[in-house]
Amino acid sequence: MSDRTPPPDGLVIVDKPSGFTSHDVVAKMRGIAKTRRVGHAGTLDPMATGVLVLGVERATKLLGHLALTEKEYLGTIRLGQDTLTDDAEGEITSSTDASGVRRDAVDAGIAKLTGDIMQVPSKVSAIKINGVRSYKRARDGEDFEIPARPVKISSFAVYDIRDAVAEDGTPVLDLVVSVVCSSGTYIRALARDLGADLGVGGHLTALRRTRVGPYKLDTARTLDQLQETLTVMPVAEAAAAAFPRWDVDAKRGKLLLNGVRLEMPQEYAGAGPVAVFGADGQFLALVEELKGKAKSLAVFA
């Protein structure tokens, strides 16, 4: 008989290091948790650090249903230089003296980029254009356009403005900003568009994600910390925290697990995914209301 400890089952909130892709973090977590069943929700660019939500074992089935629609970032925007990738990873394509840019002009530019806006993602992004990743088209030297997409910028604030001198001697301005936005927003595209509006160019030099949906940086752990102690939010706890809870008795729980579409209480109509818990408190399934009945999204019992 094997004495091998079963892999953990739940969500892991990682504080992603700079230089790692989201896939690199998943690969590392497979080694730490000793299982292949690891997935992530919401990618982070390699340069960025901060909150990355991972699912281990059965929790991978939760990832696609988590309401991770709102995200929060702290970043630094450099005004005075454009880059190929709209961030510090790409080569500089133009430099302009930004020392004359006034605070009121910055505030006016930020106001235009707040609220419901149409945003063109960076060409060096993972967006697919006719089935081919945008970054691949850009790398191959193709001339192409990415259609603008609607995004919501709930808050875009400047904490600090610092005078600086770029490596090529150009006087630049570094803005320390915070952004609360919808999923699918590119912060480096905000930097690019703010710089364009001010006529001096702009790119992102640092980015830290401080929140994804309900998951904040204070609950995140670095890969080194997770290597020492694997901190996992159990799948039942993760479901209870993320979704409305519906408790059913043993009989209805058994029917549900056998594929019977139970009548759902009116309070869950239009609520999106609902976590169903059995009489013993066991997390049974994720369902959604469809014509008054429970349609199964994923079974966990």
Sequence and secondary structure as in RCSB ss.txt:
>XXXX:A:sequence
MSDRTPPPDGLVIVDKPSGFTSHDVVAKMRGIAKTRRVGHAGTLDPMATGVLVLGVERATKLLGHLALTEKEYLG
TIRLGQDTLTDDAEGEITSSTDASGVRRDAVDAGIAKLTGDIMQVPSKVSAIKINGVRSYKRARDGEDFEIPARP
VKISSFAVYDIRDAVAEDGTPVLDLVVSVVCSSGTYIRALARDLGADLGVGGHLTALRRTRVGPYKLDTARTLDQ
LQETLTVMPVAEAAAAAFPRWDVDAKRGKLLLNGVRLEMPQEYAGAGPVAVFGADGQFLALVEELKGKAKSLAVF
A
>XXXX:A:secstr
         EEEEEEE TT  HHHHHHHHHHHHT S EEEES   TT EEEEEEEEGGGHHHHTTS   EEEEEE
EEEETEEETTSBTTS EEEE   TT  HHHHHHHHHHTSEEEEE   SSSS EETTEEHHHHHHTT       EE
EEEEEEEEEEEEEEE TTS EEEEEEEEEEEETT  HHHHHHHHHHHHTS EEEEEEEEEEETTEEGGG B HHH
HHHS   EEHHHHHHHHS EEE  HHHHHHHHTT   B  GGGTT  SEEEE TTS EEEEEEEETTEEEEEEE 
 
